[in-house]
């Protein structure tokens, strides 16, 4: 009996899905939740330069969940409001120590295809960096399979570490 019912149901499912408008197909689906944080010590300026890269759709969802505010990182007329949210979110989810806690200046963000790049730099000049500690919990408020990859470069030496949720701490000695 089930065989008589299951085949027509399967065909209805296939045909029905083919005819329905693919509203959800507009947004790119990616099965992996990942961000990268690149931290580089600029010896000439004696500052840390930071670039965080996050999938834009995931980042917007994290902003909505945390701040209960309408978000659209692509709209030019919302850029000032989005700047404030992005700055606040990153300040709450990224802390860097290089001897002491590094105060970060938010420089802005830009959309790069399906990702958002967030730019920061240390507010003050830093003496020669020997050790960098990073706490990064980007998108931990959204995904329990989040991966945050941290690249730290000091004097041309690059060290990288992959953090699987709930891990959030990286410590590298140069």
Buried (B, 14 or more C-beta within 10 A) or exposed (E): EEEEEEEEEEEEEEEEEEEEEEEEEEEEEEEEBBBBBBBBBBEEEBBBBBBBBBBBBBBBBBBBEBEEEEBBBEEEEBBEBBBEBBBBBBEEBBBBEBEEEBEBEBEEBEEEEEBBBBBBBBEEEBEEBEEBBBBBBBBBBBBEEBBBBBBBBBEEEEBEBEBEBEBBEBEBEB
